[in-house]
Amino acid sequence: MQVRLNGELREVPEGVTVAGLLGHLGVKAQRVAVEVNDAVVTKDRYESQRIGSGDSIEIVAFVGGG
């Protein structure tokens, strides 16, 4: 199915969860914040929050400073 991921159209597996999408993309969940359709998804909902066709997903990576 097609979604908009960080502003770009992407094909992702049908019925994937936020956790599944992060795994599919090779992104470490503890280092990102995720929004689906402009709503923040908390980490405790990554396993249950399903992504739907046409959804808009923003994944923002945290960068540590020294």
OpenMM code with the backbone's topology and positions (N, CA, C; nanometers):
from openmm import Vec3, app, unit

residues = "MET GLN VAL ARG LEU ASN GLY GLU LEU ARG GLU VAL PRO GLU GLY VAL THR VAL ALA GLY LEU LEU GLY HIS LEU GLY VAL LYS ALA GLN ARG VAL ALA VAL GLU VAL ASN ASP ALA VAL VAL THR LYS ASP ARG TYR GLU SER GLN ARG ILE GLY SER GLY ASP SER ILE GLU ILE VAL ALA PHE VAL GLY GLY GLY".split()
positions = [
    Vec3(0.0843, -0.1174, 0.0000),
    Vec3(0.0000, 0.0000, 0.0000),
    Vec3(0.0888, 0.1236, 0.0000),
    Vec3(0.0318, 0.2344, -0.0400),
    Vec3(0.1096, 0.3568, -0.0510),
    Vec3(0.0774, 0.4512, 0.0639),
    Vec3(0.1832, 0.5100, 0.1206),
    Vec3(0.1710, 0.6103, 0.2269),
    Vec3(0.2649, 0.7258, 0.1927),
    Vec3(0.2466, 0.8361, 0.2638),
    Vec3(0.3400, 0.9478, 0.2494),
    Vec3(0.4306, 0.9439, 0.3723),
    Vec3(0.5571, 0.9151, 0.3506),
    Vec3(0.6544, 0.9000, 0.4588),
    Vec3(0.7539, 1.0151, 0.4512),
    Vec3(0.7512, 1.1005, 0.5523),
    Vec3(0.8374, 1.2193, 0.5544),
    Vec3(0.8293, 1.2956, 0.4223),
    Vec3(0.7069, 1.3096, 0.3720),
    Vec3(0.6823, 1.3893, 0.2523),
    Vec3(0.6972, 1.3172, 0.1197),
    Vec3(0.7407, 1.1909, 0.1215),
    Vec3(0.7599, 1.1156, -0.0029),
    Vec3(0.6649, 0.9971, -0.0091),
    Vec3(0.6080, 0.9710, -0.1265),
    Vec3(0.5231, 0.8534, -0.1430),
    Vec3(0.6089, 0.7283, -0.1376),
    Vec3(0.5672, 0.6309, -0.0563),
    Vec3(0.6423, 0.5060, -0.0393),
    Vec3(0.5456, 0.3894, -0.0356),
    Vec3(0.5922, 0.2751, -0.0830),
    Vec3(0.5169, 0.1500, -0.0710),
    Vec3(0.5594, 0.0813, 0.0586),
    Vec3(0.4620, 0.0423, 0.1398),
    Vec3(0.4900, -0.0298, 0.2642),
    Vec3(0.3987, -0.1515, 0.2694),
    Vec3(0.4332, -0.2505, 0.3523),
    Vec3(0.3495, -0.3706, 0.3614),
    Vec3(0.2073, -0.3388, 0.4094),
    Vec3(0.1105, -0.4052, 0.3529),
    Vec3(-0.0313, -0.3880, 0.3897),
    Vec3(-0.0518, -0.4195, 0.5380),
    Vec3(-0.1249, -0.3339, 0.6089),
    Vec3(-0.1623, -0.3593, 0.7474),
    Vec3(-0.0487, -0.3506, 0.8477),
    Vec3(0.0616, -0.2867, 0.8104),
    Vec3(0.1775, -0.2779, 0.8989),
    Vec3(0.1475, -0.1859, 1.0178),
    Vec3(0.2096, -0.2169, 1.1312),
    Vec3(0.2002, -0.1297, 1.2485),
    Vec3(0.3160, -0.0304, 1.2449),
    Vec3(0.3127, 0.0674, 1.3349),
    Vec3(0.4250, 0.1611, 1.3448),
    Vec3(0.5536, 0.0844, 1.3744),
    Vec3(0.5487, -0.0099, 1.4702),
    Vec3(0.6671, -0.0903, 1.5026),
    Vec3(0.7153, -0.1682, 1.3807),
    Vec3(0.6225, -0.2269, 1.3068),
    Vec3(0.6581, -0.3017, 1.1864),
    Vec3(0.7193, -0.2130, 1.0794),
    Vec3(0.6663, -0.0927, 1.0651),
    Vec3(0.7206, 0.0020, 0.9671),
    Vec3(0.8629, 0.0411, 1.0047),
    Vec3(0.8851, 0.0706, 1.1327),
    Vec3(1.0201, 0.1062, 1.1764),
    Vec3(1.1168, -0.0084, 1.1498),
    Vec3(1.0739, -0.1320, 1.1787),
    Vec3(1.1575, -0.2480, 1.1508),
    Vec3(1.1845, -0.2637, 1.0021),
    Vec3(1.0812, -0.2447, 0.9206),
    Vec3(1.0926, -0.2538, 0.7750),
    Vec3(1.1947, -0.1530, 0.7223),
    Vec3(1.1974, -0.0352, 0.7860),
    Vec3(1.2883, 0.0713, 0.7431),
    Vec3(1.4256, 0.0610, 0.8085),
    Vec3(1.4404, -0.0302, 0.9072),
    Vec3(1.5671, -0.0436, 0.9774),
    Vec3(1.5937, 0.0705, 1.0740),
    Vec3(1.4871, 0.1282, 1.1296),
    Vec3(1.4979, 0.2417, 1.2215),
    Vec3(1.4823, 0.1920, 1.3648),
    Vec3(1.5691, 0.2361, 1.4551),
    Vec3(1.5611, 0.1989, 1.5961),
    Vec3(1.4528, 0.2823, 1.6643),
    Vec3(1.3512, 0.2153, 1.7178),
    Vec3(1.2339, 0.2831, 1.7741),
    Vec3(1.2682, 0.3762, 1.8892),
    Vec3(1.3691, 0.3433, 1.9687),
    Vec3(1.3984, 0.4258, 2.0855),
    Vec3(1.4614, 0.5601, 2.0494),
    Vec3(1.4998, 0.5781, 1.9251),
    Vec3(1.5675, 0.7017, 1.8842),
    Vec3(1.4829, 0.7906, 1.7928),
    Vec3(1.3522, 0.7648, 1.7853),
    Vec3(1.2677, 0.8434, 1.6956),
    Vec3(1.1373, 0.8850, 1.7637),
    Vec3(1.0752, 0.9854, 1.7037),
    Vec3(0.9376, 1.0226, 1.7358),
    Vec3(0.8570, 1.0000, 1.6084),
    Vec3(0.7328, 0.9530, 1.6237),
    Vec3(0.6501, 0.9202, 1.5074),
    Vec3(0.5165, 0.9927, 1.5161),
    Vec3(0.4751, 1.0505, 1.4036),
    Vec3(0.3416, 1.1084, 1.3893),
    Vec3(0.2711, 1.0363, 1.2755),
    Vec3(0.1436, 1.0045, 1.2964),
    Vec3(0.0602, 0.9493, 1.1904),
    Vec3(-0.0575, 1.0440, 1.1734),
    Vec3(-0.0705, 1.1001, 1.0539),
    Vec3(-0.1769, 1.1975, 1.0244),
    Vec3(-0.1793, 1.3101, 1.1271),
    Vec3(-0.0604, 1.3658, 1.1545),
    Vec3(-0.0406, 1.4803, 1.2447),
    Vec3(-0.0685, 1.4512, 1.3912),
    Vec3(-0.0840, 1.3245, 1.4295),
    Vec3(-0.1038, 1.2869, 1.5698),
    Vec3(0.0181, 1.2086, 1.6178),
    Vec3(0.0770, 1.2519, 1.7288),
    Vec3(0.1926, 1.1823, 1.7842),
    Vec3(0.1508, 1.0432, 1.8306),
    Vec3(0.2315, 0.9434, 1.7946),
    Vec3(0.2095, 0.8058, 1.8399),
    Vec3(0.3108, 0.7792, 1.9513),
    Vec3(0.2614, 0.7502, 2.0710),
    Vec3(0.3516, 0.7221, 2.1829),
    Vec3(0.4118, 0.5832, 2.1662),
    Vec3(0.5312, 0.5656, 2.2221),
    Vec3(0.6041, 0.4391, 2.2043),
    Vec3(0.5239, 0.3183, 2.2514),
    Vec3(0.4405, 0.3353, 2.3534),
    Vec3(0.3606, 0.2218, 2.4021),
    Vec3(0.2529, 0.1795, 2.3034),
    Vec3(0.2290, 0.2595, 2.1984),
    Vec3(0.1294, 0.2243, 2.0965),
    Vec3(0.1916, 0.1794, 1.9641),
    Vec3(0.3255, 0.1750, 1.9555),
    Vec3(0.3914, 0.1369, 1.8300),
    Vec3(0.3479, -0.0011, 1.7814),
    Vec3(0.3303, -0.0972, 1.8726),
    Vec3(0.2932, -0.2336, 1.8337),
    Vec3(0.1477, -0.2437, 1.7881),
    Vec3(0.0605, -0.1571, 1.8377),
    Vec3(-0.0823, -0.1686, 1.8077),
    Vec3(-0.1322, -0.0686, 1.7031),
    Vec3(-0.0601, 0.0405, 1.6824),
    Vec3(-0.1043, 0.1449, 1.5885),
    Vec3(-0.0826, 0.0994, 1.4455),
    Vec3(-0.1914, 0.0741, 1.3741),
    Vec3(-0.1830, 0.0309, 1.2342),
    Vec3(-0.1692, 0.1512, 1.1414),
    Vec3(-0.0959, 0.1297, 1.0332),
    Vec3(-0.0803, 0.2287, 0.9273),
    Vec3(-0.1794, 0.1931, 0.8170),
    Vec3(-0.2522, 0.2922, 0.7687),
    Vec3(-0.3490, 0.2689, 0.6622),
    Vec3(-0.3027, 0.3289, 0.5304),
    Vec3(-0.3595, 0.2792, 0.4226),
    Vec3(-0.3287, 0.3304, 0.2901),
    Vec3(-0.3594, 0.4800, 0.2854),
    Vec3(-0.2656, 0.5578, 0.2344),
    Vec3(-0.2842, 0.7018, 0.2224),
    Vec3(-0.2469, 0.7805, 0.3464),
    Vec3(-0.2097, 0.7111, 0.4551),
    Vec3(-0.1700, 0.7821, 0.5766),
    Vec3(-0.0439, 0.8643, 0.5519),
    Vec3(-0.0306, 0.9697, 0.6309),
    Vec3(0.0883, 1.0533, 0.6278),
    Vec3(0.1676, 1.0266, 0.7554),
    Vec3(0.2912, 0.9810, 0.7393),
    Vec3(0.3754, 0.9434, 0.8534),
    Vec3(0.4996, 1.0314, 0.8533),
    Vec3(0.5288, 1.0854, 0.9708),
    Vec3(0.6533, 1.1598, 0.9896),
    Vec3(0.7363, 1.0865, 1.0928),
    Vec3(0.8602, 1.0566, 1.0598),
    Vec3(0.9530, 0.9934, 1.1531),
    Vec3(1.0685, 1.0904, 1.1722),
    Vec3(1.0872, 1.1325, 1.2978),
    Vec3(1.1922, 1.2276, 1.3302),
    Vec3(1.2938, 1.1592, 1.4197),
    Vec3(1.4192, 1.1583, 1.3767),
    Vec3(1.5263, 1.0948, 1.4552),
    Vec3(1.5850, 1.1944, 1.5535),
    Vec3(1.6103, 1.1469, 1.6751),
    Vec3(1.6770, 1.2269, 1.7758),
    Vec3(1.8278, 1.2144, 1.7554),
    Vec3(1.8962, 1.3267, 1.7629),
    Vec3(2.0410, 1.3270, 1.7492),
    Vec3(2.0992, 1.3776, 1.8801),
    Vec3(2.1827, 1.2943, 1.9407),
    Vec3(2.2436, 1.3319, 2.0685),
    Vec3(2.3565, 1.4316, 2.0499),
    Vec3(2.3734, 1.5168, 2.1490),
    Vec3(2.4832, 1.6134, 2.1448),
    Vec3(2.5815, 1.5860, 2.2569),
    Vec3(2.6956, 1.6457, 2.2484),
    Vec3(2.7956, 1.6177, 2.3477),
    Vec3(2.8319, 1.7375, 2.4209),
] * unit.nanometer
topology = app.Topology()
chain = topology.addChain("A")
for resn in residues:
    res = topology.addResidue(resn, chain)
    for name in ("N", "CA", "C"):
        topology.addAtom(name, app.Element.getBySymbol(name[0]), res)
